[in-house]
Amino acid sequence: MNPLNPLGIIHDHVDGCVSLRPMLVDKYGETRTSEMITKARIGLRSVRTRQASLSGLFNFIYNILQDEESIQKAGYLYGKLRAERGYIKAEGIFAPQYLINQGLTLKQATTAMYQGMKMAEKEFGINITPTIAIGRDPSMTPIIANAIARIACDYDGKMILDLVCDEIGYPPELFLPAFKLTFGTNVKRVCHVEVVAATPTHTYWSRIGKNLETALVDMRCHGIQHGSGLIHHPDLIKYVVDHGIRIAGAPLSNLDLGLVVDIREIGIGRLLDAGVCYTLGPDDDLFMRNLKEVARICNERCQFTEQQCCQLEAYALRDL
């Protein structure tokens, strides 16, 4: 088996990162923390059937990130751990709307997270690009979505804009107005595209394709998070290659959520051979496998060639 060791960690949620575990233990104790993490891990499979809310599974985490000091600490610990594990580049995703339940503003929460990440970046020599996200759930309004997009603009390219959480109830086109606010700026845009309702089964991949096309063409995204349905759409593969768009996959997350039965269904090797800039990510390693495990398991299952391993490693370090 060819060696595979990505040194860039992409598609990586700060609020689902194992670096938060010490803060959780300080708040809840070791036993309760372990129980809540296990409950959330089990609950992930219910997201697809809408029996559980993705953001709802993370409430016990958001509850400890409601003041500037805690948020800054979370950003710092994220960067510290990623550097200690040997990564030289990271993109940490966070959704500030979940961090304002006790009086902070979106800007205050964002500033605290940004400062924490940049403190770690300076201290440990890791290159961190914060990724501010619009979370799709009942609490989201156009006003909040637009405000988050404007905050991204304030950072003038130093922060990526993402769209996360409940894709089934909130397809990407609902957030086109917010994304349009960043057109003509230095802001890079990415979008989670992975989950649609499981039924009717005969239209499943076409509905995934529609969301991919919306994110790629209408929202002008520079990257897609997940994007495992891309392999079923040759026209979109060509579009992705022609425009140099990155696909930041999280194959074991797809497996854990029951979106694929075998990660080989994603067709990572075929995408790489077609010229797609594909990267591997852990998604949320507080609940799921870390990137080293993701790389090892994907390599074992997919039997990447030497060239494909080199591509995966190089793309993980390429700027969006």
Wavefront OBJ file of the C-alpha trace (Angstrom):
o trace
v 0.000 0.000 0.000
v 1.292 3.445 -0.916
v 1.904 5.795 2.039
v -0.642 8.599 2.488
v -0.045 11.383 4.991
v -1.870 14.673 4.270
v -0.346 17.582 6.198
v -3.256 19.899 5.548
v -6.544 19.334 7.370
v -9.571 20.544 5.417
v -13.283 20.112 6.137
v -12.697 20.366 9.854
v -15.290 21.752 12.284
v -13.962 23.560 15.357
v -17.201 22.888 17.236
v -16.838 19.170 16.530
v -13.097 18.938 17.113
v -11.586 16.652 19.739
v -9.606 19.672 20.966
v -12.782 20.748 22.788
v -12.835 17.661 24.993
v -10.830 19.236 27.877
v -13.267 22.158 27.993
v -16.206 19.752 27.993
v -14.675 17.699 30.809
v -14.102 20.864 32.845
v -17.800 21.700 32.470
v -19.509 18.318 32.643
v -16.976 15.859 34.063
v -15.360 12.906 32.303
v -18.242 10.444 32.594
v -20.982 12.784 31.434
v -18.815 14.120 28.616
v -18.211 10.586 27.339
v -21.925 9.817 27.561
v -22.903 12.946 25.609
v -20.303 12.288 22.916
v -21.544 8.706 22.542
v -25.156 9.876 22.360
v -24.263 12.410 19.664
v -22.312 9.799 17.692
v -25.299 7.446 17.735
v -27.657 10.280 16.841
v -25.774 11.129 13.654
v -27.565 8.379 11.751
v -30.921 9.966 12.579
v -30.021 13.211 10.810
v -30.718 11.809 7.364
v -34.255 10.792 8.366
v -34.735 14.132 10.148
v -35.365 12.391 13.457
v -32.487 14.427 14.833
v -31.143 17.906 14.138
v -27.442 18.118 13.372
v -27.100 21.390 15.243
v -29.213 19.957 18.072
v -26.726 17.130 18.587
v -24.072 19.767 19.284
v -25.985 21.792 21.882
v -23.908 20.465 24.767
v -20.871 21.912 22.970
v -22.431 25.263 22.116
v -23.440 25.658 25.766
v -19.782 26.031 26.791
v -19.004 28.545 24.034
v -21.146 31.514 24.994
v -18.556 34.064 26.123
v -15.577 35.608 24.389
v -12.982 33.961 26.611
v -14.334 30.449 26.013
v -14.709 30.976 22.267
v -11.188 32.355 21.984
v -9.889 29.409 23.991
v -11.710 26.988 21.668
v -10.073 28.588 18.629
v -6.674 28.484 20.299
v -6.958 24.847 21.399
v -8.088 23.898 17.909
v -4.972 25.384 16.318
v -2.708 24.043 19.061
v -3.908 20.456 18.665
v -3.787 20.521 14.882
v -0.199 21.796 15.028
v 0.782 19.218 17.651
v -0.555 16.484 15.378
v 1.777 17.596 12.630
v -0.506 19.619 10.366
v 0.921 22.724 8.751
v -2.344 23.984 7.259
v -5.899 23.942 8.613
v -9.323 25.375 7.812
v -11.419 25.521 10.967
v -15.182 25.833 10.457
v -17.429 27.551 13.007
v -20.992 28.912 12.968
v -21.259 32.057 15.134
v -25.053 32.023 15.302
v -24.844 29.186 17.838
v -22.482 31.167 20.064
v -24.719 34.166 20.787
v -27.366 32.666 23.087
v -26.134 34.596 26.122
v -25.730 38.080 24.728
v -22.756 38.140 22.383
v -23.165 39.570 18.919
v -22.218 37.676 15.780
v -19.225 39.988 15.360
v -18.047 39.480 18.937
v -18.271 35.688 18.652
v -16.479 35.744 15.304
v -13.727 38.044 16.554
v -13.102 35.817 19.574
v -12.820 32.665 17.453
v -10.605 34.393 14.899
v -8.306 35.752 17.591
v -7.968 32.338 19.227
v -7.026 30.676 15.961
v -4.543 33.417 15.088
v -2.922 33.185 18.533
v -2.353 29.483 17.920
v -1.156 30.174 14.391
v 1.482 32.607 15.665
v 2.590 30.420 18.558
v 2.736 27.066 16.786
v 3.531 27.997 13.194
v 0.450 26.424 11.623
v -1.343 28.236 8.786
v -5.024 28.537 9.794
v -7.808 29.910 7.615
v -10.976 30.403 9.704
v -14.188 29.409 7.929
v -17.308 31.234 9.075
v -20.507 29.288 8.427
v -24.194 29.957 8.017
v -26.027 27.204 9.906
v -29.218 25.930 8.278
v -31.907 25.333 10.894
v -35.138 26.972 12.193
v -33.179 29.697 13.984
v -31.714 30.969 10.722
v -33.238 34.044 9.105
v -32.194 36.007 6.011
v -31.065 38.809 8.330
v -28.669 36.485 10.191
v -27.437 34.837 6.991
v -26.730 38.211 5.400
v -25.002 39.435 8.561
v -22.671 36.416 8.562
v -21.843 36.972 4.891
v -21.065 40.641 5.608
v -18.765 39.644 8.463
v -16.907 37.392 6.030
v -16.541 40.409 3.740
v -15.088 42.458 6.607
v -12.164 40.024 6.773
v -11.361 40.672 3.101
v -10.303 37.178 2.096
v -8.846 36.120 5.444
v -11.974 34.095 6.201
v -13.895 31.601 4.062
v -17.731 31.610 3.943
v -19.488 28.234 4.298
v -23.047 26.869 4.466
v -23.564 23.997 6.919
v -26.128 21.871 8.824
v -29.622 20.870 7.637
v -29.436 20.554 3.853
v -32.738 18.655 3.552
v -34.929 21.435 4.883
v -32.814 24.285 3.586
v -31.478 23.775 0.043
v -28.616 26.037 -1.021
v -30.705 28.327 -3.238
v -32.330 29.808 -0.117
v -28.983 31.331 0.777
v -28.082 32.694 -2.632
v -28.820 36.306 -1.550
v -26.313 36.015 1.309
v -23.649 34.480 -0.930
v -24.229 37.175 -3.549
v -23.131 39.765 -0.988
v -19.606 38.361 -1.339
v -19.512 38.455 -5.149
v -16.801 40.792 -6.364
v -14.924 40.586 -3.040
v -11.898 38.565 -1.931
v -14.083 36.142 0.034
v -13.771 32.483 -0.935
v -17.048 30.547 -0.809
v -17.685 26.876 -0.005
v -20.889 24.943 0.614
v -21.815 21.643 2.245
v -23.624 19.545 -0.372
v -24.315 15.994 0.671
v -27.740 15.201 2.067
v -31.183 15.225 0.478
v -34.240 13.240 1.564
v -33.703 9.519 0.972
v -37.002 9.178 -0.882
v -38.038 9.046 -3.632
v -34.989 6.915 -4.309
v -35.173 7.165 -8.104
v -34.513 10.932 -7.964
v -31.926 10.853 -5.177
v -28.825 11.517 -7.282
v -30.551 14.037 -9.539
v -31.565 16.042 -6.457
v -27.995 15.919 -5.153
v -26.901 17.069 -8.601
v -29.293 20.023 -8.494
v -27.834 21.177 -5.169
v -24.304 20.741 -6.489
v -25.128 22.794 -9.570
v -26.724 25.532 -7.473
v -23.648 25.778 -5.242
v -21.195 25.622 -8.121
v -22.881 27.806 -10.737
v -25.320 30.119 -8.971
v -23.450 30.594 -5.686
v -20.068 30.589 -7.464
v -18.483 28.420 -4.818
v -14.741 27.880 -4.890
v -15.177 24.612 -3.035
v -17.718 21.952 -2.107
v -17.690 20.261 1.294
v -18.518 16.531 1.007
v -19.776 16.378 -2.582
v -19.828 12.582 -2.654
v -22.599 12.615 -5.266
v -20.337 14.319 -7.770
v -19.212 10.994 -9.257
v -22.730 10.540 -10.713
v -22.572 13.795 -12.711
v -19.917 13.835 -15.457
v -20.950 17.319 -16.593
v -20.374 18.709 -13.116
v -17.050 16.874 -12.824
v -15.953 18.704 -15.966
v -17.176 22.002 -14.524
v -15.275 21.400 -11.286
v -12.072 20.541 -13.144
v -12.368 23.426 -15.611
v -12.877 25.950 -12.808
v -10.318 24.511 -10.370
v -12.947 23.927 -7.686
v -11.960 21.928 -4.615
v -13.988 19.010 -3.271
v -13.290 18.699 0.454
v -14.512 15.210 1.181
v -15.140 13.529 4.524
v -15.671 9.898 3.435
v -15.875 8.305 6.871
v -18.393 10.921 7.944
v -20.511 9.887 4.935
v -20.191 6.290 6.122
v -21.080 7.129 9.730
v -24.190 9.039 8.632
v -25.309 6.131 6.451
v -25.002 8.109 3.229
v -22.825 5.416 1.676
v -22.471 1.730 2.438
v -18.882 1.611 1.213
v -16.605 4.623 0.787
v -15.569 3.269 -2.612
v -18.991 4.439 -3.836
v -17.664 8.020 -3.684
v -15.208 7.242 -6.479
v -12.318 9.223 -5.026
v -9.719 7.608 -7.289
v -11.816 8.249 -10.392
v -12.308 11.882 -9.396
v -8.586 12.335 -8.871
v -7.825 10.713 -12.228
v -10.307 13.089 -13.857
v -8.360 16.032 -12.469
v -10.599 16.931 -9.513
v -8.873 18.685 -6.618
v -10.074 16.331 -3.885
v -9.051 16.454 -0.214
v -9.738 14.216 2.767
v -11.116 15.585 6.035
v -12.351 14.279 9.387
v -15.487 16.474 9.619
v -15.921 16.171 13.414
v -13.252 14.084 15.112
v -14.778 14.559 18.549
v -17.359 12.032 17.325
v -15.728 10.463 14.286
v -12.337 9.181 13.137
v -9.393 11.587 12.980
v -7.703 12.472 9.706
v -4.877 9.958 10.093
v -7.486 7.209 10.447
v -9.496 8.646 7.546
v -6.394 8.589 5.334
v -5.433 5.075 6.389
v -8.903 3.562 5.967
v -9.578 5.321 2.662
v -6.197 4.173 1.357
v -6.885 0.587 2.418
v -10.369 0.511 0.883
v -9.676 2.510 -2.263
v -6.148 1.243 -2.929
v -4.884 4.613 -4.103
v -2.046 4.611 -6.607
v 1.189 6.419 -5.822
v 0.082 9.290 -8.042
v -3.303 9.534 -6.314
v -1.631 9.636 -2.884
v 0.620 12.428 -4.113
v -2.421 14.308 -5.403
v -4.268 13.956 -2.092
v -1.263 15.227 -0.170
v -0.627 18.132 -2.541
v -4.269 19.243 -2.707
v -4.467 19.287 1.106
v -1.866 22.067 1.126
v -3.207 24.073 -1.808
v -4.941 27.353 -1.088
v -8.631 27.482 -1.915
l 1 2 3 4 5 6 7 8 9 10 11 12 13 14 15 16 17 18 19 20 21 22 23 24 25 26 27 28 29 30 31 32 33 34 35 36 37 38 39 40 41 42 43 44 45 46 47 48 49 50 51 52 53 54 55 56 57 58 59 60 61 62 63 64 65 66 67 68 69 70 71 72 73 74 75 76 77 78 79 80 81 82 83 84 85 86 87 88 89 90 91 92 93 94 95 96 97 98 99 100 101 102 103 104 105 106 107 108 109 110 111 112 113 114 115 116 117 118 119 120 121 122 123 124 125 126 127 128 129 130 131 132 133 134 135 136 137 138 139 140 141 142 143 144 145 146 147 148 149 150 151 152 153 154 155 156 157 158 159 160 161 162 163 164 165 166 167 168 169 170 171 172 173 174 175 176 177 178 179 180 181 182 183 184 185 186 187 188 189 190 191 192 193 194 195 196 197 198 199 200 201 202 203 204 205 206 207 208 209 210 211 212 213 214 215 216 217 218 219 220 221 222 223 224 225 226 227 228 229 230 231 232 233 234 235 236 237 238 239 240 241 242 243 244 245 246 247 248 249 250 251 252 253 254 255 256 257 258 259 260 261 262 263 264 265 266 267 268 269 270 271 272 273 274 275 276 277 278 279 280 281 282 283 284 285 286 287 288 289 290 291 292 293 294 295 296 297 298 299 300 301 302 303 304 305 306 307 308 309 310 311 312 313 314 315 316 317 318 319 320
